[in-house]
Amino acid sequence: MTAPLLTARALSFRSQSGRLLVDNVDLRIAAGERLAITGPNGAGKTTLLRMLAGALRPASGEVLLGDRRLSDLSSVERARSIAIVGQIDQPDPRLSVVDYVSLGRIPHSPSRNRRNEAEIVRNALDRISIDHFKDRPIGSLSGGERQRAQLARAIAQEPKILFLDEPTNHLDPRARAELLDLVSRLSITVVAVLHDLPLVASFATRVAVMNEARLHAHGTPRETLTQSVVRQVFSIDVFRLRHPAEDRELTVFDVPKIHPFP
């Protein structure tokens, strides 16, 4: 059996007030997987992602990148293997897109070759389809365009694994689907916190469902997003139906009718 790219063993984390945010989570992430971490608000999704990415030290447990503990790697070593696209990134709005994307090359600066570095940045812009506005200032971009610029910066970093913390927040439905479709075509290992269950079902190859700080379910979308799990964790229903016009299955999530008080 191929060794996992990332392994989490018995990860736990408490807030400063002592509240348990993540409780004894084990995960194995294989190269090439797209893992979606989902669950209700307060379930521990972002805390888990930050520990997996090395941005937060667990109270107990450990994370391995290959066969090395993440905590043993220097910040430069981590940055050469792990890229994070978070919810909050506030670069100088005057910075051009191409200069912003070039920041992804900082971890590789000791061995820089200017021609090669420029080519890597151009390839990142092209892969994310934003080369046509590379000279525009970051401050002039729409929400969807800025999210693509963040993704291009992460790709320029040439990571082994890409972490996305709610990347579709503040995007309209079409832009959400387009962004995740773009990510799925990058041929890179991805761990993403996602709230939108229909997008989880179409994007992820594996799903980790968090509930009340614990890993409630882990497996393929069909194995994890079952009627019983979705009803228990999210208090909604899931149905799988044939598409009326195309040869594919639709996964439909539905909020049960709420009866008014008598």
ABEGO torsion letter per residue (X at the ends): XBBBABBBBGBBBBBAAGBBABBGBBBBBBBGBBBBBBEBBGAGAAAAAAAAAGABBBABEBBBBEABBAAABBAAAAAAABBBBBABBBBBAABBAAAAAAAAAAAAAAABBAAAAAAAAAAAAAAAGAAAAAABBAAABBAAAAAAAAAAAAAAAGBABBBBBGAABGBBAAAAAAAAAAAAAAGBBBBBBBABAAAAAAABABBBBBBGGBBABBEBAAAABBAAAAAAAAGBBBBBBBBAABBBBBBBBBBBBBBBBX
